[in-house]
């Protein structure tokens, strides 16, 4: 899950954890170890005491961890990277920045060089939520805000050209959080906002788009709002991870969908969210079948304290990741390489007195990526095997 700029009640509730960032030039934490010939790329940001943000991506190998600053484009400030992708030797990231007037703008970076994706005519702000690269084409999901109505509109950019996404029936606006590309088909996930809502059917409903055409996703409980925060495609199947707001308990429930069929991961007694999804599919020739493993990263909450706990699920079975149990932690992104599971997010460092961007591998204690001089979080991950 990347880090989100919430435009709906569901996203707002899921981000009860402080959104933190870095100010400064932290070069990263200790050596994470890892598998030989595997390089992990992590996007994230730090936030200074004045609220200014500084963005980074970290390159993590078995022997080192190195931070690369992601500067804002010309005339802009406060960059925040929410997504990362790797193609060959090139590293891409996407996120937001702001002007001196406070207007937010979508931006992406290639090997650390920023390119602004300005609002189109008739809009007054934009944001980039996720990035994917296929055959040298760059795909970025995002949202633009109409200058007259103030409503968010979904789109994706392909090589810098905006492609508007159709609204599903009954929707007045939408926002998108994730993008994936498979065989030249572009998959985007997010949520649409209903024109007419009620207590039992309020707000937003999870939606995904294929080449611009929307598909609305049923609510697991039949009531409340839903939002898709991450999308993956494997062996002809569409996987979405996200959250449901139960209007009866006012709690968020972690959920993922496979071709629209929901899999509920948490109860409605405490807040939880499914922020990122990855799928591993292998063919078994002896039986002419496929083995599929579904990995989801997010958080659950302690029933007694309400403290958020970074969590991942493997085939619907939850594992709480090791972190300081007295403070919130969250898993924002997940990636699979062979038999290794890599997760990035945010945890509290009690010694340094700040939230730190961190990386978990195979459920072991997290490695800190930021130096702990300011609050930070890791928002997205990509893994490259040499």
C-alpha positions in Angstrom: 0.0 0.0 0.0 1.7 2.8 -0.6 1.0 5.9 1.3 -2.3 7.6 0.4 -3.7 11.1 0.3 -7.1 10.3 1.7 -10.0 11.8 -0.2 -12.7 9.6 1.4 -13.9 8.6 4.8 -12.6 5.0 4.4 -9.1 6.1 3.5 -9.1 8.6 6.3 -10.0 6.0 8.9 -7.5 3.6 7.6 -4.8 6.2 8.0 -5.4 6.7 11.7 -1.7 5.9 12.0 0.4 9.2 11.9 1.6 9.9 8.4 5.2 10.7 8.9 8.0 11.9 6.8 11.6 12.8 6.8 13.4 16.1 6.7 17.1 15.7 6.3 19.4 13.5 4.4 19.3 10.2 6.2 21.4 7.6 4.5 19.6 4.6 5.8 20.0 2.1 8.6 21.8 -1.1 9.2 22.5 -3.9 6.7 19.4 -6.0 6.1 21.2 -9.1 4.9 19.1 -10.8 2.2 19.4 -13.2 -0.6 22.5 -13.0 -2.9 21.9 -11.2 -6.2 18.6 -9.7 -4.9 18.2 -5.9 -4.8 15.2 -4.3 -3.0 14.0 -0.8 -3.8 11.9 1.1 -1.4 10.1 4.4 -1.7 9.3 6.6 1.2 9.6 10.0 2.8 10.4 11.9 6.0 8.6 14.8 7.6 10.3 17.6 9.5 9.0 19.3 12.6 7.6 22.2 10.4 5.6 19.7 8.3 7.9 19.9 5.3 8.6 16.6 3.6 11.7 15.1 1.9 11.4 12.0 -0.3 13.8 9.2 -0.9 14.2 5.8 -2.4 16.4 3.2 -0.7 18.5 0.6 -2.6 19.0 -2.4 -0.4 21.4 -5.2 -1.2 22.6 -8.1 1.0 25.6 -5.9 2.0 24.3 -2.3 2.0 21.4 0.1 2.2 21.7 3.5 0.4 19.3 6.4 0.2 18.8 8.5 -2.9 17.0 11.8 -2.4 14.0 12.5 -4.7 13.9 16.3 -5.2 10.8 18.2 -6.2 10.5 19.5 -9.8 11.4 23.1 -10.6 9.5 25.6 -8.5 7.9 22.9 -6.3 8.5 21.7 -2.8 7.6 19.0 -0.2 7.8 15.8 -2.4 6.4 12.6 -1.1 6.9 9.3 -3.0 4.1 6.8 -2.8 5.1 4.1 -5.3 8.2 2.6 -6.9 8.9 0.4 -9.9 12.1 -1.0 -11.5 12.8 -1.8 -15.2 16.2 -3.0 -16.1 18.7 -0.6 -14.5 16.1 2.2 -14.2 14.3 3.1 -11.0 11.0 4.9 -11.2 8.9 6.5 -8.4 5.7 8.5 -8.3 4.0 10.7 -5.8 3.1 14.3 -5.0 4.7 17.7 -4.5 3.3 21.1 -3.8 3.8 24.7 -5.0 4.4 27.7 -2.8 0.6 28.3 -3.0 0.0 24.9 -1.5 -1.6 23.4 -4.6 -0.7 19.7 -4.9 0.7 18.3 -8.1 1.5 14.8 -9.4 5.1 14.0 -10.1 7.2 11.0 -11.1 10.9 10.4 -11.0 13.2 8.4 -13.2 16.6 7.7 -11.7 16.0 10.6 -9.3 15.1 13.2 -11.9 11.6 14.7 -11.4 9.0 15.2 -14.1 5.8 17.1 -13.1 2.4 15.8 -14.3 0.5 19.1 -14.0 -3.3 19.3 -13.7 -5.1 19.3 -17.0 -7.3 22.2 -18.1 -10.2 22.7 -15.7 -8.5 21.1 -12.7 -6.7 22.8 -9.7 -4.7 19.9 -8.2 -3.5 16.4 -9.1 -1.9 13.4 -7.3 0.0 10.3 -8.5 -0.7 7.2 -6.4 1.1 4.4 -8.2 3.5 3.6 -11.0 4.2 0.6 -13.3 6.6 0.2 -16.2 6.0 -2.2 -19.2 8.0 -2.3 -22.4 9.6 1.1 -21.7 6.1 2.7 -21.3 5.4 4.4 -18.0 1.9 4.1 -16.4 0.9 6.2 -13.4 -2.4 6.1 -11.7 -3.8 9.3 -10.1 -6.5 11.7 -9.4 -7.3 15.3 -10.6 -9.6 17.6 -8.8 -12.1 19.7 -10.7 -11.6 23.4 -10.1 -15.4 24.1 -10.2 -17.0 21.2 -8.4 -14.1 20.2 -6.2 -14.8 16.5 -7.1 -11.9 14.1 -7.6 -11.7 12.5 -11.1 -9.7 9.3 -11.8 -7.2 8.9 -14.6 -3.9 7.3 -15.5 -1.0 8.8 -17.4 0.7 6.8 -20.1 4.1 8.4 -20.9 2.8 11.7 -19.6 -0.5 11.7 -21.4 -3.6 11.6 -19.2 -6.2 8.9 -19.9 -9.5 9.6 -18.1 -11.3 6.7 -16.5 -15.0 6.3 -16.8 -17.2 6.6 -13.7 -19.3 3.5 -12.8 -23.0 3.8 -12.9 -24.4 5.8 -10.0 -21.1 7.4 -9.2 -20.4 11.2 -9.0 -16.6 11.0 -8.6 -13.8 8.5 -8.0 -10.2 8.2 -6.9 -7.5 5.6 -7.7 -4.7 4.1 -5.7 -3.0 1.4 -7.6 -2.0 0.3 -11.2 -0.8 -2.8 -12.9 -0.2 -3.7 -16.6 -0.5 -7.2 -18.2 -0.3 -7.9 -21.9 -0.9 -4.3 -22.7 -4.1 -4.2 -20.6 -4.0 -1.5 -17.9 -5.6 -2.3 -14.5 -6.4 0.4 -12.0 -7.9 0.1 -8.6 -9.7 2.6 -6.3 -13.1 3.6 -5.3 -16.1 5.6 -6.6 -18.4 7.8 -4.7 -22.1 7.4 -4.9 -24.4 10.1 -6.1 -27.0 9.1 -3.5 -26.1 7.5 -0.2 -27.7 6.4 3.1 -26.7 5.2 6.5 -26.6 1.6 5.3 -25.1 2.4 1.9 -22.9 5.4 2.4 -19.9 6.9 0.6 -17.6 4.9 -1.6 -17.6 1.5 -3.3 -14.5 -0.4 -4.4 -13.9 -0.3 -8.2 -11.4 -1.4 -10.7 -10.9 -0.4 -14.3 -9.5 -2.4 -17.2 -8.4 -0.1 -20.1 -10.6 2.6 -18.7 -13.8 0.6 -18.2 -15.0 0.3 -14.6 -16.2 -2.7 -12.7 -17.9 -2.1 -9.3 -17.1 -4.6 -6.5 -19.7 -5.9 -4.1 -19.5 -5.0 -0.5 -18.6 -8.1 1.6 -21.2 -7.3 4.3 -23.7 -5.5 2.0 -23.5 -2.3 4.0 -21.0 0.5 4.5 -18.2 1.8 2.2 -15.4 -0.1 0.5 -12.2 1.0 -1.1 -9.6 -0.9 -3.2 -6.1 0.1 -2.3 -4.0 -2.3 -4.3 -4.3 -4.4 -7.5 -2.5 -7.5 -8.9 -3.1 -9.7 -11.9 -2.1 -13.4 -12.1 -3.0 -16.3 -14.3 -6.1 -14.5 -15.7 -7.4 -13.4 -12.2 -7.8 -10.0 -10.8 -6.8 -9.5 -7.1 -7.7 -6.4 -5.1 -6.8 -5.5 -1.5 -8.6 -2.9 0.5 -10.9 -1.9 3.3 -14.5 -1.9 4.3 -16.1 0.5 6.7 -18.7 -1.2 8.8 -21.4 1.4 9.5 -22.7 -0.6 12.5 -19.4 -0.7 14.4 -17.6 2.2 12.7 -14.6 -0.1 12.3 -12.6 -0.7 9.1 -12.2 -4.3 8.0 -9.3 -5.7 6.0 -10.5 -7.5 2.8 -9.3 -8.7 -0.5 -11.2 -9.8 -3.6 -10.5 -12.3 -6.3 -12.4 -11.6 -9.5 -14.9 -9.8 -7.3 -15.3 -12.5 -4.6 -14.5 -11.1 -1.2 -12.2 -12.6 1.4 -12.6 -11.0 4.8 -9.3 -10.9 6.7 -10.3 -9.3 10.0 -13.3 -8.9 12.4 -15.4 -5.8 12.7 -14.4 -5.4 16.4 -11.2 -3.4 15.7 -9.7 -1.4 12.8 -7.7 -3.2 10.2 -6.7 -2.6 6.6 -5.3 -4.5 3.6 -3.0 -2.1 2.0 -1.0 -4.1 -0.6 -1.4 -7.4 -2.4 1.0 -9.7 -4.2 0.3 -13.1 -5.8 2.6 -16.0 -6.5 1.4 -18.6 -9.1 3.4 -21.7 -10.1 2.4 -24.4 -12.6 2.5 -28.0 -11.5 3.1 -30.1 -14.5 2.4 -33.5 -12.8 -1.1 -32.5 -12.1 -1.6 -29.9 -14.8 -2.7 -27.4 -12.1 -1.6 -24.1 -10.6 -0.6 -23.4 -7.0 -1.5 -19.9 -6.0 -0.4 -18.1 -2.9 -1.9 -14.8 -2.0 0.1 -12.3 0.2 -1.5 -9.2 1.7 0.1 -6.5 3.9 -1.6 -4.0 6.1 -2.4 -3.7 9.8 -4.7 -5.1 12.5 -5.4 -3.5 15.9 -5.0 -4.8 19.4 -8.4 -5.4 20.8 -7.6 -4.0 24.2 -5.4 -1.0 23.4 -6.4 -0.2 19.8 -2.8 0.1 18.8 -2.2 -0.7 15.2 0.0 -3.7 14.4 1.8 -4.2 11.1 0.4 -7.5 9.8 0.6 -9.7 6.7 -1.6 -12.5 5.6 -0.6 -15.6 3.6 -3.6 -17.3 2.1 -5.8 -15.5 4.7 -3.7 -16.5 7.7 -2.5 -13.5 9.7 1.0 -12.9 11.1 1.7 -9.9 13.2 5.1 -8.5 12.3 7.6 -7.8 15.1 7.5 -4.1 16.2 7.2 -2.0 19.3 3.8 -3.0 20.7 3.3 0.3 22.6 3.1 2.3 19.4 1.4 2.0 16.0 3.1 0.2 13.2 1.8 -0.4 9.6 2.8 -2.5 6.6 2.3 -0.5 3.4 3.8 -2.6 0.6 4.7 -6.3 -0.1 6.7 -8.1 -2.7 7.7 -11.7 -3.3 11.0 -13.0 -4.7 11.2 -16.8 -4.9 10.4 -18.0 -1.4 11.2 -14.7 0.3 8.6 -12.2 1.4 9.6 -8.5 1.7 7.4 -6.0 3.5 7.9 -2.3 4.0 6.2 0.2 6.3 6.6 2.1 9.5 7.5 1.3 13.1 8.4 3.2 16.2 12.0 3.4 17.4 11.9 4.1 21.2 15.6 4.9 21.4 15.4 7.5 18.7 12.0 8.8 19.6 10.7 8.7 16.0 8.8 6.6 13.6 11.2 5.0 11.1 10.9 3.6 7.6 11.5 -0.1 7.8 11.8 -3.4 5.9 10.7 -6.8 7.1 12.0 -10.0 5.4 10.2 -13.3 6.0 8.6 -12.0 9.2 11.8 -11.3 11.1 12.6 -8.1 13.0 12.5 -5.1 10.8 15.6 -3.3 9.5 15.4 0.4 9.8 16.0 2.3 6.5 15.8 5.9 7.8 18.2 7.2 10.4 15.5 8.1 13.0 16.3 11.8 13.2 12.8 12.6 11.9 9.6 10.6 11.5 9.6 8.5 8.3 7.7 5.8 6.5 8.3 3.4 3.7 5.4 3.4 1.2 6.2 1.0 -1.6 8.6 -1.8 -2.6 10.0 -3.4 -5.7 12.4 -6.4 -5.8 14.8 -7.1 -8.6 16.7 -10.4 -8.9 19.9 -10.3 -10.9 
